[in-house]
Amino acid sequence: MWVHEGAQSCRPAVPFGKTAVRAATLAAVCLLFAVPGSAQNRTLSDEEMQLLTEGLELDEGGDDEPIPVAAPTSIRVADNIQIELAFILDVALAWFSGEPAQTGAHDPSRIGFNLQQLELNVRSSVDPYFRFDANIVFSLFGVELEEAYVTTVAAPAGLQFRVGQFLTRFGRLNATHPHAWSFADQPLVHGKFFGSENSRGLGLEASWLTPLPWFVEIGASANNADGECCARSFFGGEDLGINGVGDFLYTVFAKQFFELGGPWSLFQGASAQFGPNPTGQDNRSAIYGLDLYLRYKPTDSPRGAAFSWQSEFLYRNRQLPHERLSDWGLYSQLVWNISRFWEVGGRHEAVSGVDGDPLDPDWSALRHRTSLQVTWRPSHFSRIRLQGARDQRGGADSADWSAFAAFEVLVGAHGAHSY
């Protein structure tokens, strides 16, 4: 399976191992869509027509089964503007042995069927200087604008800017969407510290890709500090307004990538958030984080096998009247891509509790959760995941158990995931 970066609509859902003749045929077809609008307005060259004709002729009479090709999934609204669209549906059947205590809005959180989300992803190049992205989430109870922002693509000196509503780049997992997660639910610490929708808000972000000999990116963003869903440790559900620069939520981050030799690579990051909380005048909250992603992916593996280890540690400090509260949380997960179609993974989480916490009065002791999952991907556009978990809440006499059967389909031209 392959993807042309400039032609997301031409992504055949083809199992590996099909004949090279079919690949040549699809390559020729993709030429039609590699340039926006070319399928309608462009005459094929003699070389392109010959490649397409030869591929189709050789393909006739083949013994392999027909190859399904994804239809174009973009809307051409002007000569130089093409909007890429994708729908991602996530549904899960869930069972809990006790009272569900999930912390994420997209988590399966009730016994029975759960609509985790129907996400509409919209992408388009605005002009040579800006790109537009939006993620609109549909649920059984309404529609939510999760993200809508503009990114610069031609800023000088390795700089890039974003403005609008976006997920902050704190750590590794926060800026991703559920279809990019290795498990069906978000880590407990993210829901406890950031909120059920992770850390996001209206704001401005600046990042800089440094000229160092290895990949180093640093950045900062300023966002509104309100929202129970996404700024829980700060103003949260109490919108106290902006009365000065100290009333914004600030996020700073630094990310590094290292090639360790051969199939090994390492991605490491450090992040911090600072902002006001509503417990008193000038009271502040801060969250600090470290993240690590180690990946082993041999390029010569015919099965597409890979192995990854991902971990994040978060520490939070909050100023309250006459005291300070500190707590921490972490998750660590191992994921083995056995092949392009099968994946297994395990994740362990630990999140501390605090006595007298006004945000979580019943969370006063350490909580552990261990999850195991097995995933089957029939193609790049569908996924079936079975997941089970043991949740030991602090102070509880026994552990709670949960099981999910999660199903996902993707229809459209969704952009590539970040490393």
N, C-alpha and C positions, 0 to 999 in steps of 0.2 A: 504494500500500500504506500502511496506517495502523495505529496501535496505540493502544488505549485503555489508559492507564497503570494503571487499576484493574482491567483485564480482560485480562490477558495471554493468557488462553485464547482470546480472540476476535481472532485475527490472521490474516485471510485472505491466502493466498498468491496475490495477484491481480496480474497485470501491469498497469502503468499504461496509460491510454488506453481502458479499458473504459467503458461507458456510465455516465452519472450515475445512471440508474435503478437499476442494480445496486448502486452505492455507497449509495443511499438505502435499498435493501433490507437490505444488510449493516449499515448503521447501526442500523436497527430491530432486527435480530437481536441486535446487540451490547448493546442495552439489557437484554436478558435476562440477560447475564452480567456487566454492569458492577458489580453489587453482589454480593459473595460470598453464595452460596446462593440468589440470587434466582430462578434458573431453576427451582428446585424448589418454592419456598415463596411466590412472589409472584404476585399476579394483575395482569395488564396493565391499565393505565388505558385509557380510551376513546381518548385521543390516541395512545398507543403502538400500540394495536391497529389504528387507522385507518392510521397510517404504515406498519405492516407489511403490511397488506392491500393498500393502494394500490401499494406497491413490488412485491409479488409479482404483482399483476394486470398492472401495466405491463411486468413482466419477461417475461411469457408471450408467446411468439411472437417474441422477439428473435432476431436473426440471429447474435449473438455466441455463442461457445462457452461451455459452462457454466463457472462460476467455482468452483474448489475452495476450500472453507473448512476451516480447521484445526479439528479437533474439540476440545472442552474438554479441557484437560490439567492439571487440578487435582483434588485430593482434598478433599472437605469432610468434616472429622472432627468438627466441632461447629458449633453455630449461628453462632459468631463466629470460627471458625478455618478457614481454607482453605489448604492446602499446595499450592504451585505446583511442578511437577516438569518437568524437561527432561533428555533424553539428547542428548549431542553425541558423534558418532562421527567420528574422524579416522584415515584410512588412507592410506598413501603407498607408491607403488612407486618405489624408489630405485636409482640406479646411481652408482658411484664409480670413478674411474680408478685410484686408489691406495687405501691403507689409510684407511678412514673415521676422521676426527678431529673428530667433533662434540662439543660440550660440554654439550648439553641432553638431559635424560632423555626429552623428547617429540620430539626430532629424529629424522627418518629416519636410521638409523645402520648399516644393513647393506644389501648388494645384495639386491634382491628386495622382497617385500612387508613393510611395517612397520605394526603397529598402534600409532599414536602415542598414542592414548588412547580410552577410552570414558568420558566424564565424566557423572556424574549430578549435576545442579544442583537443590538443594532450597531453596525460599524460603517464608517465611511471616511474617505479622505475628503476634507473640505476644499483644500487648495494646496499649493506646494508648501504651505507653512503650518497647517493645522490638521489634526485628525479628530473625529468625533466618535465617542463610544457611549453606549447606554445599555443598562440592564433593567428591564421592567419585569417585576415578579407578580404573577397572578396567583391568588389563593382562592379558597372557597368563600372567603369573606370580603374580598376586595382586591384592589390593585395597588402596588407599591412601587415607587420610583426608587430602586435600590442604588443605581449609579447613573449619572449623566454628566459627562465632563469632556473638555477639549484638551488635547495634548499637542504641544509644539513638536514639529518634526524637522525644523531647520534652524533651531537656535544655535548660536556660535559657541565655540570653546567647550564643547562637550556638555552644554547645559540643556536641560529639558524642564518644561513647566506644564503643570496641569491646573485647571480651574473648573469648579463645578462641584457636584456631589460625587464623592468617591470614597472607597475603602482606603484607609490609611495604610502605609507600607510598614507598619509595625510588625517585626518578626517575619516569619515565612508564611504561615497559614492565613493570617488575617486578610490579606488582599486577594485571596482566591475565593471561588464560588463552590457550592456543594458538588458540582459535577467534576471538579478537579481534586476532591478529597479522596483519600485512600480508605476512609471509613464513612459509614452512613450518618454519623452525627459528629458535631464539632466537639473539641476537647472541653472538659468541664471548666478549666481555668479561663478560657476565652469568654464563656458565657458569664462567669462570675465577675471578672474584672472589666470586660468591655461592654457586655450586654448580649442579648439573644441574637443580634444581627452583626456581631463583631464591631470593631471600631470604624466608624465612618461619619461623614458629615459634609456640609457645604464648606468649601475653603479653597485655598491655594497651596500648591506644592511646587518646590524647586528641587531639582536633583542635578548632580554633576558627576559625569564619568571622568575620573581623573586620568592624567596621561602616564600613570605609573606602569611599569612593565608587566604587571598582572592586573586582573580586573578588580578595580576598586570604585565603588559608587557611594557617594554620600548625599544626603538630602534632608529636607525639613519641610513641614507643612503646618499651616495654621487653619484650624477649623472651628466652627461653632461648637461649644462645649455642652450643648443640651441634647436630650434624647435618651429616654430610658433604654431604648433598643441598642444604642451604639455609643453612649458616653456615660455608662452607668456609674463609674467611679468619680465622675466630675459633676456637672450640674444635673445630669440624668434627666428625670422627668420634670424637673423644676427649671423652666426657662426664665432665668433672672436677667436676661438681656446682656448687651455689651456696653459697658460703661468706660472701658479703657482697654489697652492692649493686654492687660493681665487677665481679661475675661475670655480669651481664646484658649482653645486646646491646642497645644504645640506638640508635634511629633518630630523627633530627629532619628535618623538611622544611618548606619554604615554597613555596606555589604561587600564581601570579598569572595572571589572565585579562584581556586587553585587547581591546576592540572597536576595530579600526583604521579603521573607516569602510567603508560599503558591504558587500561580501561578504568582507572580510578580517578575520581574528581571530588573536590570538596568545596562546599559553599557555606560560608560562615557570616553571621550578621550580629549586630548589636543595635538595640533600639531603646528609646525612652519616650515617655509622654508626661507632660506637665500641664496642669490646668486647675481651675477653681472648683471647689465643691460647695454645696449649699448649706453646710452646717454652721456657718458663722462668717462674719465679715473677714475677708482676706484669708480664709482657710483654703488650703491647697491640697491636691492629691498628686501623686507621682507613681508611674509604673515603669519598671526597668525590665529589659528582656535580652536574652541571648538565644540564638538559634543556630542549629548545625544540620547540614545535609550532606551525607557521604554517599556516593553512588559508585557502583561497580557495573559497568556495561561494556562487555567485550564487543568490539565492532565486527568480529568475524563469527559471531554466534548465528547459526542459520535459523534458530528458533526465536531470536529476539529476546533472549534471556537478559535479566538485569536484577540487581539487588540494591536496596537503598535503606539507609538508616537516617531517620529525621527526629530531632529533639528540640524542644523549646523549654526554657525556664523563665518564669516571670516572678517578679517581686513587686509588691505594692505597699506604699506608705501613704496614709491619709491623716490629715490634721483635723481633729475634732475639738470642740470646746474642752479645754483642760486636759487633753490627752492626745496621743497618737496611736493609730492602729496599723499594724504591719502584718501581712500575710504573704503567702507564696503559693505557686502551683507550677506543675510541669507535666509534660507528656513525652513519651519516647516510643517510637514505632519502628518496626522492621517490616519491610515489604519485599517479597520475592516475586518477580515476574518470571514465572516458569517458562512461559512462551508468550507470544503476542496475544494469545487468547485466554490464558489462565494466570491468576495471581492469587497469592495468599499473603496474609499479613497479621501481625499482632501489635497491640498497643497497650501500654500501661500508663495510668495517670495517677497523680497524687496532688491533692489540693488541701492546704491547711485551713483551719477555721479559727475564729477569734471570738472570745466572749464579749458580749455587748456590742456586736456589730449592727449598726442600724440598717444596713442593706440586707444582711442575712442573719437575723437573730437566732435562727435554728441551726446555723452552720458554725458550730463552736469547736469541732474536733476534726482531725485529719480524715479525709475521704479518699479511698482508693477505688479505681475501676480498671478492670482488665478486659480487653476486647480481642476477639479473633474473627477474621473474615476470610472468605474465599470468593473470588470474583471470576466470572466467565464473560468474556467480551466476544460475541459472535462477529462483530465488526467494529470499526471505529465509531459507529453511530448508535450502538446499543450496549447495555451492560446489565447483568444480573448478579446481585451480590447477596450472599448469606452471611449474617453476622450475629455473634452471640457475645454476651458480656456478663461479668460478675461485678457487682457494685457493692462495696463495703462502706457504708456511711458511718462516720464517727459516732460512737455511742449506741449504734444499733446492735441488737443481740445477734442478728444473723444477716447474711448478705442477701441482696436482691439480685435476681437474674432477669435478663432480657434477651429477646431473639428478634431479628429483623430479616425479612426477605424483601430486598430493595430492587426496583426495576427502573432503568433509565433509558430513554431514547433521545437522540439528537437529530433534528431535521434542519438542515440549512448549512450555511457557510460560516461556521464558528472559527474564530482565529486560533492560532496555535497557543498552547499553554506556555507560560514562562518556565525556565529551567527550575 
